[in-house]
Amino acid sequence: MTSPATPWRTVEQAAARAQTGVKLIYREVKAGRLRAARVGGRRELRLTDEWIDAWLLASVTPQEVGK
């Protein structure tokens, strides 16, 4: 029996999606720059792909590509 698909990601899954480290995810959530839902213990967080993508887009530094 398979479990239903869920939109929620663990911190480890969020870090993999963003191609960053787990510590950066925790730091950005603590700073209020990355939205997360707390579900239990002190460090038990869940994130959605939408929240991760929004944070990435807000965090990028635009670079001009040479002609």
HUNORBEL-V129831 format. One record per residue. SS is DSSP state (H for helix, E for strand, C for the rest). NEAR is the number of other C-alpha atoms within 8 Angstrom. Layout:
# HUNORBEL-V129831
SS:NEAR
SS:NEAR
This chain:
# HUNORBEL-V129831
C:2
C:3
C:4
C:4
C:4
C:4
C:6
E:8
E:11
C:9
H:12
H:8
H:8
H:13
H:12
H:9
H:8
H:9
C:6
C:9
C:8
H:9
H:6
H:8
H:13
H:9
H:8
H:10
H:11
H:8
H:7
C:7
C:8
C:12
C:10
C:10
E:7
E:10
C:7
C:6
C:6
C:5
C:6
C:8
E:10
E:12
E:14
E:10
H:10
H:6
H:11
H:14
H:9
H:8
H:11
H:9
H:7
H:6
H:6
C:6
C:4
C:4
C:4
C:4
C:4
C:3
C:2
